Amino acid sequence: MAQLFINNIAVIERASIDLEKGFTVLTGETGAGKSIIIDAIHAVLGERTSKELVRTGAKNASVSALFTSVSEEVMADLDELSIPREEDGSLLVQRQIRSEGKSVCKLNGLPATVSMLKKLGPKLVSIHGQHESYELLSPEVHMTYLDSFGELEQLLREYQEAYRSLRKIQTKLDTFRTDEGEKARKIDLLRYQIDEIEAAGVQPGEQEMLTRERDAIRNSEKISASIEMVKGLLSGDENSQGLLPELMQASAELEKHAPYLPELGDAAQKLQEAGYMLEDADGILRDISVDFDPERLEKMEERLDLLYKLTLKYGDTEEKILEFLEDCREQLHAIEFSDEEREALEAAFEQEKKRAISLAKELSSKRKNCSEEFCRRVKQELAFLNMPGIEFVVELERVPLYSMGCDRMQFLVSANRGEPAKPMSKIASGGELSRIMLAIKTVLSGKDGVETLIFDEVDTGISGEAANKVGMKLKQVAGNRQVLCITHLAQIAALADHHLHISKHVEQDRTFTQVEPLGFEGRKQELARIIGGEAVTQLQLEMAEEMLKKA
């Protein structure tokens, strides 16, 4: 992540943060806004947000993150999502959060969805904080770590595909294996519904057509009266000559004087054309026959009533009724030919079951094989982090097939030599969990291809030499990727390649947070503050300078 731009997120009105490769620490007083920066990064990665993030008085907030040297895996995802690649291989991710709670997302300037951000997020940034450390207490998470270490994700996906297929066939078989009484009741109901719809002979658009015709018959008397009135106006009756004769007479009268005034000829022609059009209208009206047919009306009412009852049962349109009919036919066919189809499904089930079992056993075997190396590597890292006596074991238990294979597993630890290993929830403290998480992430380093790791107060519960070791390990992990760490420990901050200071101040009764990079003197002052508090002494400054030079 090369740059992070934050606008109107909580107490951060505006911050543009340039991020370098290597090990970067973020320090500042409690409440200065360090956690808000993590919240902003979570937002741009597609995590759930709240309108409470929007700074008071602002209509919306926004976060933009610019990533350079994006992996080919991310690029392939962009192609799949129809997001164009930038020529320099960069990726700009933007998210706007509105005060009413809605959000707008963009990838390389094009509209995107939150789910698209969530798809890309884990491949761009991996965030590890206290909440994730406590995920170590959940055995469900442990298997994902072991699979990542053993590079078993592709094998797991193949197994899960087979398992989903197996479950789908199982669901169909369960439908076929209903008891005979239920089957008979289902057949009777389906046949009744099919017969009722087929007997009705429903046609698409029938209701609309019948409704128009019925309304015409109901209004036939008024329609006939109107037609007769208009025909009288056009052709005349005993009381008037009618428009047609009068138009023809007017046209002839003007035509007589056309040789003297040519414009009269044009007017005469227009009147003659109008007469022809009125003659056509008169012809149409004379061809129309409107009869009131009580018997036809009664049949229409009965038909519409039948169609109305069918729509209440089977769908609100003729098309939906016919779709329901087809579905009933398919269900009836499936039941009547269930024995034959059940045999075919049972054969398919056995074949898919063998495939799933084979893949699950292969997965289990590879997990067992890589677990020993995984434990050895984790214990090696824990020894470096001042936990030399800890016992770290992977417990694998064979279980019936489920979505993750045929294994249940969890990490067991023993903090004291000679004590049996037990689940971490019963043994590990918060500080120990932080170091175990760092050890695991160090072992997994390079396996996931994520270029940016963020550790949010992963140093909680440690101090002294252990803190120094954690800092050294973070610096080591940063050797081939970007590592950001929020810390309250001077030992860790001193080992960083880059140092960002988070501070807040009040202007006109409003709180503002700012982020600034520190040089050597600024880092010395900040380390002294961390060591001794606000009242920095000369001795603390000398200690801070020594730590920086030693680092």
N, C-alpha and C positions, 0 to 999 in steps of 0.2 A: 504494500500500500504506500504509494508515493505521497499522497496528499489527502487530508481530511478537512472538509469545509463544513462548519456547523453554523446554522443561522436560527436564532430564536428558540433554542432548545433549553428549557428551564431557565437557569440564571446565566446561560451563555447567550449573549445577544448576537455576537458574531466572532467566529474564531477560524482562522486558516492555519492549519498545522501541517508543516512539511515534515515528512518522516523519512529517515535514512535507513539503509540496510544495517545489519548488525544488532547490537543490544542497546535498546533505548529504555530509560526509566522515566516514569512520571511521578513526581512527588508534590506535596503541598499539604497545607493544614487540613484537618478533618473538616468536611463540609465545603471545601473550596470548589468542588465540582468534578473531581476525578471520576466518580462513578457515573456522572452525567455523560462523560465522553464515551464510556463503555456502553451506556444506553443508546447513544447516538450511533455507535458502530453496530450494535444489535439491530437497530432500525434499518440501516442501509443494507443489512444482510437478510432482511425479510422477516425478522422476528416480530412478534406481536407488539404493538405500540398502543399508547393511550393519548387521548387529547390533552391529558394533564401534562404531557411533555412540552406542549406549546407555551412559550413564555407569556406571562400575564400581560394582556393588552395587545398581543400580536394576533393577527388573523390566521397565520399558519407558520409552521416551522419547516426547516429543510436540512437535509444532510447529503453531502456529495463525497464520494470516495473515488479517487483515481488510482487504478492498479496498473503497474507497468510489468513487463516480462510475464505476461499471463501464460499459464501452462496450456499445452496443446489440448488437454482434456477439457478445459474451460472453453477454449476456442471451438471445439467440436460441439459443446453444448450450445454455444451462441449460434452456430450454423443450424442446429436442430430447432432453435427457437426463432429462426429467421431474423436474427440481429446481425447487421453487417459488421465485419471485422474492420478495425482501424489499421491503417498502413503501418503504424509504429508498434502494433501489437498490444496497445493499451486497452483498458476497459474503464469507462466512466459509469458508475452506479449512482443514481440519484433517487431520493425519496422525499416527498413533501407530505407533511402531516397537517391537516386542517383542524381548526378549532372545533368544528362540529364532529370530529372523529374520523373522517374519511382520509385516505391517503392516495397520492399519485406517485407512480414509480416509473423510472426510465432507465434504459440500458443503452449506452452510446447515443443518447439523445432521442431514442425511439420509445414510445409508450410500452410499458411492461406491466406485469401483474406481480403481486406479492409472492405468489407461488413460484414465479420465475426467479425472483431474488432468492427465495429459500432454496431453490435447486442449485444455484451457483454459489451461495454463501459459504457452505462448508468446504468448498474447494478453493476459496479465496482466503478466508481467515478462520483460525481456530481459537476460540476464547476459553480460557480455563480460569475459573474463579472458585470461591468457596462453595457456591452452589454445585459446581461440577465435581469438586472434590468429594462432596457428600454423595454424588451419584455412585462413587465407589462402593457405597454401602448396598447398592442394588446389584444382585447377581446377574440380572438381565444385561447390564452394561458390560460385565466382564468378558462375555463371549465375543462381543464386537471388538474388544481390544486384542484378544488372542487371534481372531480371524484376520485382523489387520496385520498383526505381526507375521503370521504365517502366509500372508497374501492369498487367503482362501476365499476372497469375496466372489470371484467368478464361479468357483465350485459351489458356493452357497447359493448364488443366483440360479444355477442349473438345478440344484436340489429344490429350491423354492418353487421353480416353475413346475417341476414334476409333482411336488406336494400339492400345489394349487389344482393341477389337473386331476390328481387323485381325489381330492375333496369334492371337486365338481362332479365326477362320476359317482362318488359316494352319495351325494345329494340326490342325483337322479335315481339311483338304486333304492334309496329310502322311499322315494315317491312310489316306485313300483311295488314295494314290499308292504303296502298298506293291507290291512286285513280284508277278507273277502266281503264282509258285510258293508264296510265303508266303500269298497270298490263298486258293489252293486248299487248302493245309494248314489254314488257319483255318476254311474252310467245312466241311471234313470233320470237324474236331473239334467244331464247333458243332452240326452235324447229329447226330453220335453222342450228344452230351450231351442234346440236345433229345429225340431218340428214346428214350433210356434213361429220362429222367424222365417223358415222356408215357406210355410203356409201363407204368410203375409205377403210374400213376393215383393219385398221392399226394394225400391229403386232410388238411386241417388237423386236428390233434388225434387223428389215427389211432393213432399210437404209444401214447399214453396210454390210449386206450380198449382197444386190443388187449392191452396189458400187464395191465390190470385183469381182462379176460376170461380171459386165459391163466392168471393166478394163481388165479382162481376155479376153473377146471377142474383145475388141479394139486392144489388143496385140496378137491376135490369130495367125497371120501370122508369127510374130517373134518367138512365142512360138513353132509353128510347125517346123520351120526351125532349131531351137535349138535341138528339140527332134530328128529330122532326123539325124542331125550331130552327136549327142551322140550315137544313135543306130548304125550308121556306124562305129564309133570308137570302139564300143563294139563288134559287130558281123561281121564287115568288109563290104566292097563293092567291086566294080570292080577294085578299085585302091589299096586296102589293105586287108590283111587277117583278121584284127581286134584283139582287146585285148584278147577276150575270147579264141579263138583257140591258140593264141600264149602262153597264160598262161598255158593252158592244155598241150601244147607241152613242155614247160619249165618244168612243174611238172613231166611229164613222163620221160624226159631226166635225171633229177636228181634222180628219183626213181630207174633207172637202176643201178646207182652206189652206192645206199644206203647201200648194203651189205658190201661194202668195207669201207665206211665212214658214220657212223650212222647220223652225223649232216646233211648230205644231205637229209636224209629221213624227218627230221624235216622241212627243208626248202621246200621240195617238198609238204609236207602237208599244210604248210602255203599258198603256191601258189594255191593249190587246193581249200582251203577254200576261198581265195580271188576270185577265179573263180566262186565259188557258189554264193557269194554275188553279183558279177557283173551280173551273170545270173538272179538273183532276180531283180536287178535294170533294166536289159534289159526287163524282163517280164512286169514290171510296165509300162515302157515307151511304150511298144507295145499295152498295154491295154488302153492307153490314146488316146482319140479321140478329137482333137481340130478342131472345125468347125466354120467358120465365118458365123453367121446367122444375116443378116441385119434386118430382121423382129423382131427377139428376142431383138436385141440391141435397136431398136426403142421403143418397148414396155417398156423396162427397163428405158430408158430415160424419157418416159412419166410418169412412176410410180414414179421415183425419183423426177421429177419436181412437181408432186402432193404432195408428202411427204414434199418437201421443202416448198411449199406454206402453208401447214398445220402447219409446225413448226414455221413459221413467225407469224401465228395467235394464236396458242394455246399452244406452248411450244417447246423448242429446242430439245426434244427427244420424241421417241414414247411413253415412259412411262408417260411423262408429258402431252402429248396429251390425253392419255387415262384417266389420272387423271382429266383433264379438262372436258372430256366427262362425267365422273361420277359426278362431281360437278354440271354440267348443269342438269343432270337428277334429282339430289336431289333438286336443285332450282325449277325446273319445277314441281316436285311432291309437293313441299311445297306450290307453288302458286295454282296449280290445286285443292289441297285438303285444301286450306287455310281456308275455312269456318269451316270445321270440326276441324282443328287444332287450329284455332283462338278461337273457343268456349272452347276447352280444356285449352288453355293458359289463357283465361279470367277467367276461374274458378280457375286456379292455382294462377293467379294474385290476385284475391280477397282473397283467402286463405292466401297468403303470406302477403298481405296488412294488414289483420287483425292481423297477428302475429307481424308484424313490428310495427303497431300502439300500440298494447298491450305492447310490450317491451319498446317503446318510452315513453308511459305514465308512466309505472313503473319507468323508468329511471328519468323522469321529477319529479315524486312525491318524489323519494328518494333524488334527488338533492335539492328540496325545503326543505325537512325535515332536511338535514344535513347542509344547508347553514346558518341557524340561529346559530348553534353551531360553525360553521367555523368562522363566523363574530365575535361571542363573544370571541373566543379564540384569533383571530388576534388582536382585539382591546385590549385585556388583555396584549398581548405581546407588542403592540405599546405603551401602557401606561407605561410599564416598560422602553421602549426605549425613554422616554421623549417626547412622542406624546400623552398625555392623552386626549386632547380635540378632537382628530380626530374621525370623523364618518366614518365607513367602512361598506358598504352595498353591497349585491349581488343582482343585478337586473336580473331577469329571464323574458324572453319574449317568448310566445308561437309562433312558426312559423311552416310552412309546413315541412314535413319530409325531412331530409338531413342526411349526413353521421354521424353527432353527436347526432341525435335524433330529438326531436321537440322543442328544446329550443335554444334560443340565449341568452347569458349572458355576463355580464361584471361587474367588480368591480367599485363601485362608492365611492368617498371619499369627505369629507368636512374637511378642515384643521382648520376651525374656527367654534366654537359653534354657532348654529342658522342659519348658511348658508346651503342651500340645497346641498345634495351630487351630485357631477358631475363626469364624466369620468376622470380618473387619468391624461390623456393627457392634460387636461385643468387646473389641480389643482397642481399636485405634482411636486416638484423640484427634482433635481438629488439626493440630500441628503435624502429627504423624500422617494424617490423610493428605495434607498438602505436599509433604515430601514424597509420599508414595505416588501421588498423582504426577509430580514432577519426574520421578524416576521412570514411571510407565511412559510418559510422553517423550522422555529422552530415548528410551528403548525403541519407541515407535517412530522416532524422528526419521524423516525421509521416506517412510512407508506410504504416507498419504499424499505427498506432493503439495501440501499446503505451504505457501511461501511466508505467511504471516501468522505468528503465534502470539497471543496476548494472555499474560498471566495477571489476573486481578487479585492483588493482595494474597498471592500464593504463599507468602512468608508468614502468614498468621500463625502464632503459637510457637515461633522459633526465635532464637537469639544467639549471640556469641559466635562460636566457631561454626555451628550448624548454619547460621545465617550466611556466613562467609562462603561456606560450601555451596549453599543454594545459589548464591550469586555467581560463583564460578561455573556451576552447572548451567545456569541460564546463559552465561557468556559462551560456554561451549556449544550449546544448542544453537546460538545465534551465529555460529561459524558458517553455516550454509543456508541461513534463512533470516528473516526479519523477526526479532523478538521484542515485544513491548511488555513492560512490567510496571504495574502500579505498586509502589512499595512504601513502607514507613521505616525501613531499616537503612541506616547509613552504610553498613557493610555491603549491601546489595547495590545501593545507588552509586557507591564509589567505583564499582566494577564496570559500569555501563560505558558504552562507546559514546552515547548521546544522552543528554539530560534535559527534560522538559519540566518547567515549573508551573504548577497550577495555583493561581491565587485569585482572591475575590476582594472587591472593594465596593463601597456604597457611594452613590452619587444621586443627590436629590431624592433620597428615600427609596432608591432602586438599587438592587444588588447586581453586580456584574462580575463575571468570571473571565480571566484572560489566561492564555497559554503562551509562554515565551521560552525559547531555547536558552540554556545557560552556558557561558564560557567557563574557563577555569576558575576565575574569581567568584563568579556567581555560584558555581557548584560548591566551592569551598564554604561560602556563606550558608548555603542551603544544608549542606552536610552538618555544619556546626549547629544550625537550628534543630535539625533532627536529633542530634546527640543531646543537646542541652536545653532545648526550648527557645522561647523568644529572647531571653536575656543571654545573648551569645557572649562568651568570654574569650579572651586571647588564647587561653589554653585549648579551648574547644576548636578555635580556628586553626591552631597548629596541628591538633589531632586530625582535623578534616583534611588539611593540606598533606599530611603524611599518608593518610589513607588513599588519597587520589594519586600521589606519586608512586606509592607502592603498587596500586592497581595497574 
